[in-house]
């Protein structure tokens, strides 16, 4: 069992959405080896015939192109592993796609259940 850090949709074997949503931090049982469908990687669920995107489970490593602060909301900064900011050139694991905050800017989730986000413009 692994937690899903990003919410999303279930997909069929052709990579088409089943229209059924799952929520972040839900424990899911997946097969260990990812499958590539239409150029995107998916995990097959062990208990049903559906797939979820790898980035929502394992995350994706992204390299920072400039120093970046960690945010919990569009205006409030927070810490991640004891640090208030992340430094240029470091690799950060992001989960799921980007989120648009009420200030109109887009952020990637970097923390698990904690509200920790970094602006997308800080990545390559």
Secondary structure as the mmCIF struct_conf table of DSSP 4:
data_model
#
loop_
_struct_conf.conf_type_id
_struct_conf.id
_struct_conf.beg_label_comp_id
_struct_conf.beg_label_asym_id
_struct_conf.beg_label_seq_id
_struct_conf.end_label_comp_id
_struct_conf.end_label_asym_id
_struct_conf.end_label_seq_id
STRN STRN1 UNK A 2 UNK A 3
BEND BEND1 UNK A 5 UNK A 6
STRN STRN2 UNK A 8 UNK A 11
TURN_TY1_P TURN_TY1_P1 UNK A 13 UNK A 14
BEND BEND2 UNK A 15 UNK A 15
STRN STRN3 UNK A 17 UNK A 22
TURN_TY1_P TURN_TY1_P2 UNK A 24 UNK A 25
STRN STRN4 UNK A 27 UNK A 28
STRN STRN5 UNK A 30 UNK A 30
BEND BEND3 UNK A 32 UNK A 33
STRN STRN6 UNK A 35 UNK A 37
TURN_TY1_P TURN_TY1_P3 UNK A 38 UNK A 39
STRN STRN7 UNK A 40 UNK A 44
STRN STRN8 UNK A 45 UNK A 45
BEND BEND4 UNK A 46 UNK A 49
STRN STRN9 UNK A 51 UNK A 53
HELX_RH_3T_P HELX_RH_3T_P1 UNK A 54 UNK A 56
TURN_TY1_P TURN_TY1_P4 UNK A 57 UNK A 58
STRN STRN10 UNK A 60 UNK A 63
STRN STRN11 UNK A 64 UNK A 64
BEND BEND5 UNK A 65 UNK A 66
STRN STRN12 UNK A 68 UNK A 69
STRN STRN13 UNK A 71 UNK A 71
BEND BEND6 UNK A 72 UNK A 75
STRN STRN14 UNK A 77 UNK A 77
STRN STRN15 UNK A 80 UNK A 80
TURN_TY1_P TURN_TY1_P5 UNK A 81 UNK A 82
STRN STRN16 UNK A 83 UNK A 83
BEND BEND7 UNK A 84 UNK A 84
STRN STRN17 UNK A 85 UNK A 86
TURN_TY1_P TURN_TY1_P6 UNK A 88 UNK A 89
STRN STRN18 UNK A 91 UNK A 100
TURN_TY1_P TURN_TY1_P7 UNK A 102 UNK A 103
BEND BEND8 UNK A 104 UNK A 104
STRN STRN19 UNK A 106 UNK A 109
BEND BEND9 UNK A 111 UNK A 114
STRN STRN20 UNK A 117 UNK A 119
HELX_RH_3T_P HELX_RH_3T_P2 UNK A 120 UNK A 122
STRN STRN21 UNK A 123 UNK A 123
#
